[in-house]
Amino acid sequence: MNENSSTGNKPDVNVGQTERIISAVAGGFLLYNAIAGRNARFVKAGAGAFLLYRAVTGNCPVYSVLRKKRMPDPARNINVRATLTVNRPRQEVYAFWRNLTNLPLFMKHLQTVTDLGGGKYNWVANMPGLPGNVSWDAEIVKEEEGVLLGWNALPGSDIDNAGKVTFADAGENGTELHIVITYRAPLGPAGRVVARALNPLFESLIKEELRNFKRYMETGEVPTIQGQPSGREPLGV
Amino acid sequence: MKALCWNGTRNLSIERVKDPVILNPKDAIIRVALSSVCGSDLHLVNGYIPTMKAGDIIGHEFNGEVVEVGPEVKKLKKGDRVVVGSVIGCGECYYCQHDEWSLCDNSNPHAEMQEKMFGYPTAAIYGYSHLFGGYAGSHAEYIRVAYADNGCFKIPDGVTWEQSIFASDALPTGYMAADMAVKPGDIVAVWGCGGVGQMAIRSAWLKGASRVIAIDRFDYRLAQAKSQGKAEIINYAAVNVLEELKALTGGRGPDVCIDAVGMEARSGNKLEHAYDKIKQDLRMQPDRPSVLRQAILACRKGGTLSVVGVYSSFVDKFPMGILMNKALTVRSGQMHAQKYIPHLLDLIQEGKLDPSYILTHKWSLDDGPEGYSMFNDKADNCMRVVFDPSLSSY
C-alpha cells in the first residue's frame, strides 16, 4: 500500500535530509564559483550541478551504484499511536470493540460503520476542517480473539489507512489497549502538506475518540457540558 | 432561572439563564437550597485560574432537593434532600473504585486540556473553570449533577440545610487534610483559619491530635479557631511564626503542617509578599507559595506536610533542598468527596461535629457579587457567605 500512483515514477530517495541540505549549499557555492571564478570552472560547474541534483531529487547515482539503501520518505505515512487502560475485563473490552458497529455510539466524529460481510466494513466519518464526509471500506486482515485486531483500507478509500489494536490484561480487572493507526493523505504531495497541517488535529481527534471508548465502556456514557445553561446565552433579567 | 456568572476578573453578575436539563442518563437536577462561597472561588474571581469563560456559572459547594432524575439513576428520587460533593466522580474507573474520587478518569469532558498541562486528567469540579470540566456551578436556582448516584448524599433526618452544606466541600477538604497526615498524639499546625482551616482543626482532633495550633492574620478567625476549634493561635502579622512554633513545641516543630491557604497566600515578611505578589500579577508565577515555604521550614524533621489549599500550577523559590534534607512527607489533593461525606454526615447527625458556625452570612442569590467582595475583603467578620436562592433581596 506504499505505492502512490499520483506521484509517478521518481528516482529512489537515498540521500538523508541533512546531507541534502549540505549538498544544496555546497552545490550552489560551486556553481557560483564556476561562474564568477577563473580556475577549473568546468570541474566546479560539473561538481556543483551533481550536488544540486542530489539535493533536489534526493537521489545519488553513486549511492545507487553502491546499493545504498533507500531512505524512508518521511512525509509519506502518518502514524498515530495511543495507549489507554480500560477498567473492564479484556474479553469484554475486546468483544465490544470487535463489534465495530458499536463505535459510532460514542465516537462523535464517526457517522456510521456498516458490516459489509466477509470481514469488510464501510466507515463514514466527518473530520473537522474537511468539508463533507469521508468514507472508506476496510477489511479485517488480522484477528486473534481477545488479543489483536488489524485492518487495512481497501482501494478506492478517501483516506488510505491501516491500523492495529492489541489488548492485554492490566491488573486484576483492567485491559491495556495499544493502538497504532497509519494513514496516508490523498492527492499526493499537495495532500501531504494539508495532512501534515491537519495531523495534530486528527491525532487529538483519534485520542479523544479513544477516551470516549474508555468512558463509555466504564460508565455507559460520555461526559458532556453541551446544552447546559450559561450566561453566554442570557435570557434577560 | 437566576444564576451568578463570572464575566471576567472581579466581575460577577446575576443573569437570567435557561434551566438545566438532563444531558446524560446518570444525571439529576437539583433545586439548590444553599450554595456557599469558597476560598478557592476567589482564585477564579481574582483571575488566577486560567480557562474561565465569560458567562460561566460559578459555585461548587451546595445542597438541595432532587427534582428530576435521569433513566440510569437508581438510588435517588424526586424530593430527596441531598448534599452534593464538589468533585465529580464516575464511580467506575480505577481511581473512583479505589476511593480517590478527585482523580476520576472519566468525569472531565476537557480531559485533553488537562492531559496537556498535568500529564493526566483529574476529576471535574462544578463551576471551577474549563480545565476542570466546565460544568455549570451551583450559584443558581437549579443545577445539573452528573453521576448523581455517586455525587448526591441524602441528608440524615434531623440535620438541617445549614448543618449539611459544608459537608459538600469545606468539611471533607479539612477532614482529608487531617486524615492524610495526622496520627494519634501528633502536634498539628494549620495555616489558614477560613472555612477549610476551621474544619481541618476540628478534624485533627477527631484523628487524635494531641495539640492543634492555628495560624492566620485575622483576629476574628483566630478567635473562632480558639473558641470553636480549641486551638492555640498564632497571628502571623504580629509575631514570628517559626520562633513561635518552636517555642510552642519544645523546639521540635509540629509533626504535621496543614496548608489550608493555597495560591493566594500572604507572608508575614513584607518583602517576601511583595516579591510573590508582583511575580504573580506579572504572570511570572501563577501561585504564591509563602505558606508552603514557611510550613517546610517549620515542620519537624521527618514530619508531614498536608496540602489542601488550592494551587493552579507553578511556584518559584520552592525550598526543595530543605524538604528533602529534612525528610518530609508531602500529602496533597483535591478532596475525595465521595469517600468522606457519608462518615461526616454521620458525625453531624450524632452531634459530634457541627460545621454550621462558619456560616456567618445567609444572603439572597441576587446579592452574589456583593457577597463575594465582602468575602474577599474579609469584611464584617465574614467567614462564609451562603446564598439561598429562595430568599429575595427586595
Interface residues (C-beta under 8 A of the other chain):
Chain A: T85 N87 G171 G174 S204 K207 E208 R211 K214 R215 E218 T219 G220 E221 V222 P223 T224 I225 Q226 G227 Q228 P229 S230 G231 R232 E233 P234 L235 G236 V237
Chain B: M1 K2 A3 C5 W6 N7 S13 I14 E15 R16 V17 K18 D19 P20 V21 L23 N24 P25 K26 K53 A54 G55 D56 I57 E72 C90 G91 E92 C93 Y94 Q97 D105 N106 S107 N108 P109 A111 E112 A124 G133 G134 Y135 A136 A140 R144 A146 Y147
